[in-house]
């Protein structure tokens, strides 16, 4: 596989020669390389998470001990209806990828349940399976292209890293869910997917 510098040179030459076929082939190689790099990054993050799992578990236990030393902490949390919190160190990215300038604690509080919109009695629930006869995962697996799969692998690595760093038992799904929905929208737009109802 060519390096990105070699691909840039090839692309410049193809553009200068107005060679559309070569431009398309180089673009595909760039996209494939991006997907491969993201997959490699995801695998490296997964391996790192596995290697550090025991150390991180021990650290989590030490942090619990520190929390127990804060007199009345549980009562303080209960009084303001906080069920957990996340500590982010200065210089680290927050959940949105923005660097934290000061140490930060985010409190998790109960959320009001979302009200269901009334559609006038029954009807479609809006779920992918109900609408298209396939789950969102099945739609993604069937229609995702290499570039989308690369972005998904990268999002998965970010989610796993975040979960591991924050002691979560399972990674959040929002980034991957968004990409799956983008695949669904593209498949609909391109006529690859159609509602079954």
Rosetta silent file (secondary structure, phi, psi, omega in degrees, C-alpha in Angstrom):
SEQUENCE: XXXXXXXXXXXXXXXXXXXXXXXXXXXXXXXXXXXXXXXXXXXXXXXXXXXXXXXXXXXXXXXXXXXXXXXXXXXXXXXXXXXXXXXXXXXXXXXXXXXXXXXXXXXXXXXXXXXXXXXXXXXXXXXXXXXXXXXXXXXXXXXXXXXXXXXXXXXXXXXXXXXXXXXXXXXXXXXXXXXXXXXXXXXXXXXXXXXXX
SCORE:     score description
SCORE:     0.000 S_00000001
   1 L     0.000  139.950 -179.555    0.000    0.000    0.000 S_00000001
   2 L   -73.481  153.221  174.874    1.227    3.500   -0.871 S_00000001
   3 L   -77.394  165.795 -179.237    2.012    6.093    1.767 S_00000001
   4 H   -63.269  -33.949  178.298   -0.218    9.175    1.999 S_00000001
   5 H   -65.382  -42.479  177.627    2.600   11.281    0.478 S_00000001
   6 H   -64.187  -40.255  179.163    2.820    8.914   -2.501 S_00000001
   7 H   -65.539  -37.888  178.195   -0.951    9.002   -2.892 S_00000001
   8 H   -63.702  -42.285  179.140   -0.948   12.806   -2.820 S_00000001
   9 H   -64.400  -43.644  178.401    1.689   12.879   -5.578 S_00000001
  10 H   -62.128  -41.125 -179.222   -0.266   10.326   -7.649 S_00000001
  11 H   -64.323  -43.817  179.253   -3.463   12.329   -7.158 S_00000001
  12 H   -59.990  -42.264  179.324   -1.777   15.572   -8.232 S_00000001
  13 H   -66.061  -41.661 -179.678   -0.471   13.856  -11.380 S_00000001
  14 H   -64.740  -38.848  178.435   -3.876   12.310  -12.146 S_00000001
  15 H   -67.227  -43.148  179.664   -5.584   15.695  -11.729 S_00000001
  16 H   -61.451  -34.833 -179.840   -2.977   17.384  -13.922 S_00000001
  17 L   -88.883   -0.230 -177.622   -3.590   14.731  -16.609 S_00000001
  18 L    53.012   40.442 -179.029   -7.372   14.950  -16.114 S_00000001
  19 L   -93.815   90.445 -174.692   -7.368   11.145  -15.664 S_00000001
  20 H   -60.721  -41.320 -179.634  -10.753   10.581  -14.006 S_00000001
  21 H   -61.046  -44.914  178.906  -10.289    6.810  -13.728 S_00000001
  22 H   -64.828  -40.153  178.535   -6.948    7.231  -11.929 S_00000001
  23 H   -58.911  -45.931 -179.886   -8.441    9.915   -9.666 S_00000001
  24 H   -63.651  -42.272 -179.959  -11.240    7.532   -8.663 S_00000001
  25 H   -64.533  -42.320  179.599   -8.825    4.640   -8.048 S_00000001
  26 H   -66.618  -41.257  178.158   -6.521    6.807   -5.920 S_00000001
  27 H   -59.686  -42.454  178.186   -9.506    8.164   -3.983 S_00000001
  28 H   -63.196  -39.002  178.979  -10.615    4.585   -3.256 S_00000001
  29 H   -66.413  -37.694  177.504   -7.104    3.723   -2.071 S_00000001
  30 H   -63.383  -46.330 -179.818   -7.110    6.780    0.206 S_00000001
  31 H   -63.061  -43.724  179.709  -10.481    5.777    1.680 S_00000001
  32 H   -62.811  -41.869  178.645   -9.353    2.153    2.130 S_00000001
  33 H   -62.244  -39.095  178.552   -6.149    3.323    3.802 S_00000001
  34 H   -63.101  -44.766  179.199   -8.181    5.523    6.141 S_00000001
  35 H   -63.124  -41.798  179.306  -10.419    2.574    7.064 S_00000001
  36 H   -63.878  -41.673  179.378   -7.369    0.347    7.597 S_00000001
  37 H   -63.853  -42.787  179.945   -5.704    2.975    9.805 S_00000001
  38 H   -65.907  -39.462  178.165   -8.851    3.383   11.886 S_00000001
  39 H   -63.997  -41.648  178.907   -9.243   -0.365   12.229 S_00000001
  40 H   -63.467  -41.714  177.805   -5.604   -0.614   13.319 S_00000001
  41 H   -62.585  -41.968 -179.696   -6.129    2.207   15.857 S_00000001
  42 H   -63.656  -42.474  179.514   -9.242    0.460   17.220 S_00000001
  43 H   -64.922  -39.036  179.061   -7.367   -2.829   17.579 S_00000001
  44 H   -65.077  -41.873  178.738   -4.483   -1.062   19.353 S_00000001
  45 H   -65.521  -38.827  178.898   -6.893    0.633   21.776 S_00000001
  46 H   -64.681  -43.434  179.482   -8.649   -2.671   22.447 S_00000001
  47 H   -62.872  -43.395  178.904   -5.317   -4.402   23.112 S_00000001
  48 H   -61.419  -42.609 -179.930   -4.251   -1.578   25.425 S_00000001
  49 H   -61.617  -40.826  178.901   -7.573   -1.803   27.304 S_00000001
  50 H   -65.717  -41.164 -178.594   -7.102   -5.550   27.776 S_00000001
  51 H   -67.920  -33.775 -176.415   -3.514   -5.091   28.999 S_00000001
  52 H   -94.932   -0.594 -174.298   -4.477   -2.367   31.476 S_00000001
  53 H   -54.557  -48.657 -178.405   -7.721   -3.931   32.704 S_00000001
  54 H   -64.466  -43.050  179.714   -6.259   -5.319   35.941 S_00000001
  55 H   -64.266  -42.026 -179.764   -4.348   -2.144   36.763 S_00000001
  56 H   -66.807  -36.931  178.224   -7.414   -0.025   36.064 S_00000001
  57 H   -63.360  -41.116  178.618   -9.578   -2.273   38.236 S_00000001
  58 H   -64.285  -42.748  178.575   -7.103   -1.826   41.092 S_00000001
  59 H   -61.795  -41.627  178.371   -7.090    1.949   40.577 S_00000001
  60 H   -58.905  -41.561  177.472  -10.903    1.988   40.665 S_00000001
  61 H   -62.438  -40.430  178.122  -10.760    0.215   44.031 S_00000001
  62 H   -64.775  -39.163  179.178   -8.295    2.810   45.342 S_00000001
  63 H   -65.554  -37.477  177.032  -10.569    5.632   44.191 S_00000001
  64 H   -61.836  -41.430  177.746  -13.502    4.052   46.029 S_00000001
  65 H   -59.842  -42.698  179.442  -11.354    4.001   49.186 S_00000001
  66 H   -62.698  -42.301  179.735  -10.594    7.707   48.721 S_00000001
  67 H   -62.856  -36.653  178.920  -14.301    8.474   48.282 S_00000001
  68 H   -66.413  -21.889  179.921  -15.086    6.617   51.516 S_00000001
  69 H   -80.060  -15.099  178.284  -12.674    8.936   53.318 S_00000001
  70 L   -80.808  109.109 -173.856  -14.740   11.998   52.388 S_00000001
  71 L   -61.548  125.509  175.518  -16.952   12.388   55.435 S_00000001
  72 L    74.936   14.383 -177.202  -20.673   12.423   54.572 S_00000001
  73 H   -58.921  -48.415 -178.613  -20.143   12.107   50.808 S_00000001
  74 H   -59.078  -40.772  179.402  -22.983    9.623   50.280 S_00000001
  75 H   -64.833  -41.703  178.874  -25.371   11.823   52.271 S_00000001
  76 H   -60.923  -42.220  179.612  -24.330   14.902   50.272 S_00000001
  77 H   -66.734  -43.096  179.395  -24.989   13.049   47.010 S_00000001
  78 H   -62.598  -39.950 -177.271  -28.334   11.710   48.230 S_00000001
  79 H   -60.793  -31.242 -179.445  -29.451   15.179   49.386 S_00000001
  80 L  -108.422   15.213  175.908  -29.119   16.564   45.858 S_00000001
  81 L    55.312   46.834  174.931  -30.297   13.358   44.146 S_00000001
  82 E  -102.703  126.564 -177.820  -26.994   12.616   42.441 S_00000001
  83 E   -98.504  -17.011  173.741  -26.490    8.906   41.705 S_00000001
  84 E  -166.212  175.092  176.450  -22.905    9.118   40.368 S_00000001
  85 E  -150.392  160.489  179.078  -20.279   11.510   39.101 S_00000001
  86 E  -122.797  130.456  177.753  -17.412   11.664   36.612 S_00000001
  87 E  -103.738  127.513  177.852  -14.078   13.313   37.352 S_00000001
  88 E  -119.056  126.331 -178.712  -12.120   14.684   34.380 S_00000001
  89 L   -75.741  150.076  175.533   -8.518   15.771   34.820 S_00000001
  90 L   -57.358  137.918  178.532   -7.235   19.067   33.466 S_00000001
  91 L    90.409   -8.440  179.588   -5.760   18.679   29.979 S_00000001
  92 L   -96.220  154.817  176.760   -7.932   15.672   29.109 S_00000001
  93 E   -77.162  143.791  174.321  -10.762   15.737   26.538 S_00000001
  94 L   -83.039 -171.048 -176.058  -14.309   15.746   27.846 S_00000001
  95 L   -62.783  -20.434  179.015  -17.083   13.590   26.321 S_00000001
  96 L   -97.097    4.913  178.635  -17.284   16.015   23.379 S_00000001
  97 L    84.157    6.416  179.726  -13.533   15.922   22.749 S_00000001
  98 L   -88.970  132.589 -177.486  -12.953   19.436   24.125 S_00000001
  99 E   -65.993  132.787  179.324   -9.851   19.807   26.314 S_00000001
 100 L   -82.202  126.509 -177.129  -10.671   20.431   29.971 S_00000001
 101 L   -88.945  -21.912  176.181   -8.829   23.501   31.280 S_00000001
 102 L  -134.712  153.921  174.887   -9.507   22.803   34.990 S_00000001
 103 L   -53.568  140.434 -173.363  -10.204   19.603   36.914 S_00000001
 104 E  -138.068  142.507  172.417  -13.915   18.949   36.532 S_00000001
 105 E  -120.469  126.659  176.074  -16.613   16.849   38.178 S_00000001
 106 E  -108.092  130.857 -178.012  -19.855   16.168   36.304 S_00000001
 107 E   -96.656  136.273  176.864  -22.838   15.002   38.341 S_00000001
 108 E   -96.279  122.426 -177.030  -25.300   12.414   37.040 S_00000001
 109 E  -122.815  159.453  178.735  -28.857   13.266   38.014 S_00000001
 110 L   -61.673  142.341  178.252  -32.233   11.646   37.348 S_00000001
 111 L  -108.592  143.175  176.146  -33.782   12.623   34.030 S_00000001
 112 L   -66.789  138.812  178.939  -37.479   13.126   33.454 S_00000001
 113 L   -63.954  142.993  178.821  -38.889   10.359   31.258 S_00000001
 114 L   -74.072  136.490  178.912  -39.487   11.411   27.660 S_00000001
 115 L   -79.946  141.501  179.128  -43.112   11.651   26.765 S_00000001
 116 L   -82.313  134.667  178.549  -44.254    9.483   23.886 S_00000001
 117 L   -75.759  135.125 -179.961  -45.756   11.375   20.999 S_00000001
 118 L   -85.635  128.196  179.244  -49.280   10.356   20.275 S_00000001
 119 L  -105.230   13.248  177.723  -49.877    9.423   16.672 S_00000001
 120 L    87.257   31.899  172.888  -53.611    8.969   16.936 S_00000001
 121 L    99.008   97.077  174.038  -53.776    5.349   17.969 S_00000001
 122 L    70.653 -142.797  177.276  -51.221    2.668   17.273 S_00000001
 123 L    86.239 -167.293 -174.786  -49.333    2.812   14.013 S_00000001
 124 L   -69.804  134.574  178.928  -45.636    2.752   13.288 S_00000001
 125 L   -83.221  -12.106 -179.934  -43.300    2.941   16.278 S_00000001
 126 L    88.565   -4.182  179.791  -40.538    4.434   14.119 S_00000001
 127 L   -72.960  144.214 -177.824  -38.126    1.598   14.875 S_00000001
 128 H   -56.665  -43.502 -178.667  -35.933    0.495   11.980 S_00000001
 129 H   -61.236  -44.203 -179.936  -37.070   -3.154   12.280 S_00000001
 130 H   -64.532  -39.608 -174.017  -40.741   -2.163   12.167 S_00000001
 131 H   -81.179  -37.860 -172.420  -40.256    0.170    9.227 S_00000001
 132 H  -117.044   -4.315 -179.717  -37.788   -1.748    7.064 S_00000001
 133 L    78.679    4.693  177.533  -37.995   -5.353    8.277 S_00000001
 134 L  -136.198  146.072  175.686  -34.325   -5.183    9.375 S_00000001
 135 L   -72.153  166.233  177.777  -32.766   -3.902   12.567 S_00000001
 136 H   -59.734  -38.431  176.973  -30.432   -0.890   12.428 S_00000001
 137 H   -61.683  -43.405 -179.708  -27.501   -3.308   12.892 S_00000001
 138 H   -64.811  -39.701  177.470  -28.684   -5.422    9.962 S_00000001
 139 H   -61.877  -46.671  179.714  -29.051   -2.309    7.772 S_00000001
 140 H   -60.101  -49.574 -177.593  -25.535   -1.209    8.716 S_00000001
 141 H   -60.847  -33.707 -177.184  -24.033   -4.670    8.080 S_00000001
 142 H   -81.343  -36.461 -168.812  -25.719   -4.938    4.683 S_00000001
 143 H  -114.630   -9.281 -176.879  -25.154   -1.443    3.295 S_00000001
 144 L   -65.767  136.447  176.489  -22.129    0.169    5.008 S_00000001
 145 L   -93.243  178.834 -175.502  -19.244    1.000    2.674 S_00000001
 146 H   -60.900  -42.126 -178.387  -15.531    0.900    3.553 S_00000001
 147 H   -63.704  -42.547  179.636  -15.363    4.571    4.562 S_00000001
 148 H   -66.976  -39.153  177.771  -18.375    4.196    6.871 S_00000001
 149 H   -65.018  -36.069  177.133  -16.957    1.002    8.379 S_00000001
 150 H   -65.267  -43.936  178.107  -13.694    2.845    9.032 S_00000001
 151 H   -64.874  -35.500  178.973  -15.494    5.693   10.790 S_00000001
 152 H   -65.121  -45.020  179.567  -17.475    3.124   12.802 S_00000001
 153 H   -61.234  -40.191  178.964  -14.281    1.352   13.925 S_00000001
 154 H   -65.915  -42.772  178.669  -12.800    4.692   14.943 S_00000001
 155 H   -63.415  -38.876  178.984  -15.964    5.656   16.863 S_00000001
 156 H   -63.437  -41.661  179.481  -15.939    2.271   18.590 S_00000001
 157 H   -62.866  -42.190  178.914  -12.329    2.798   19.661 S_00000001
 158 H   -63.777  -43.827 -179.624  -13.188    6.233   21.071 S_00000001
 159 H   -63.368  -43.080  179.985  -16.228    4.823   22.900 S_00000001
 160 H   -65.981  -42.715  179.836  -14.236    1.918   24.367 S_00000001
 161 H   -62.191  -45.394  179.722  -11.405    4.229   25.416 S_00000001
 162 H   -60.759  -46.492 -178.692  -13.856    6.637   27.079 S_00000001
 163 H   -61.452  -43.285 -178.890  -15.640    3.791   28.889 S_00000001
 164 H   -64.766  -44.348 -178.475  -12.358    2.300   30.065 S_00000001
 165 H   -67.792  -24.512 -176.263  -11.000    5.637   31.262 S_00000001
 166 L  -108.218   11.745  174.995  -14.215    6.400   33.127 S_00000001
 167 L    66.750   25.389  178.830  -14.770    2.971   34.674 S_00000001
 168 L   -81.997  146.321 -178.556  -17.962    2.282   32.724 S_00000001
 169 L   -75.983  -25.876  176.179  -18.998   -1.348   32.322 S_00000001
 170 L  -145.365  147.024 -177.131  -19.966   -0.833   28.678 S_00000001
 171 L   -70.961  151.179  174.313  -19.175    1.915   26.169 S_00000001
 172 L   -65.989  159.107 -174.194  -21.777    4.455   25.164 S_00000001
 173 L  -110.551   -3.466 -168.428  -23.290    3.854   21.751 S_00000001
 174 H   -57.208  -44.217 -178.739  -24.102    7.381   20.525 S_00000001
 175 H   -64.222  -45.109 -179.614  -21.207    7.762   18.055 S_00000001
 176 H   -69.289  -37.973  178.010  -21.744    4.327   16.525 S_00000001
 177 H   -60.441  -42.343  179.738  -25.533    4.774   16.500 S_00000001
 178 H   -61.233  -43.369 -179.733  -25.111    8.041   14.575 S_00000001
 179 H   -66.206  -41.860  177.209  -22.943    6.352   11.931 S_00000001
 180 H   -59.166  -39.898  178.472  -25.423    3.467   11.577 S_00000001
 181 H   -68.620  -33.789  175.308  -28.182    6.010   11.006 S_00000001
 182 H   -63.702  -39.392  177.311  -26.074    7.797    8.398 S_00000001
 183 H   -63.004  -44.056  179.735  -25.726    4.457    6.580 S_00000001
 184 H   -60.625  -45.597 -179.774  -29.497    3.970    6.763 S_00000001
 185 H   -62.562  -42.143  179.340  -30.155    7.471    5.381 S_00000001
 186 H   -65.054  -43.154  179.697  -27.692    6.951    2.523 S_00000001
 187 H   -61.926  -38.356  176.231  -29.181    3.556    1.689 S_00000001
 188 H   -64.258  -47.251 -178.220  -32.644    5.144    1.592 S_00000001
 189 H   -60.691  -38.768 -177.810  -31.422    8.026   -0.586 S_00000001
 190 L   -84.897    0.044  177.707  -29.720    5.629   -3.010 S_00000001
 191 L    78.138   14.545  179.884  -32.818    3.412   -3.217 S_00000001
 192 L   -81.284  -22.543 -175.203  -31.078    0.434   -1.626 S_00000001
 193 L  -129.847  137.019  179.195  -33.507    0.369    1.285 S_00000001
 194 L  -140.748  146.812  178.377  -37.255    0.845    1.232 S_00000001
 195 L   -60.620  145.377  179.032  -39.967    0.688    3.885 S_00000001
 196 L   -86.831  -12.305  179.980  -41.824   -2.608    4.065 S_00000001
 197 L  -105.258    0.000    0.000  -45.086   -0.880    4.970 S_00000001
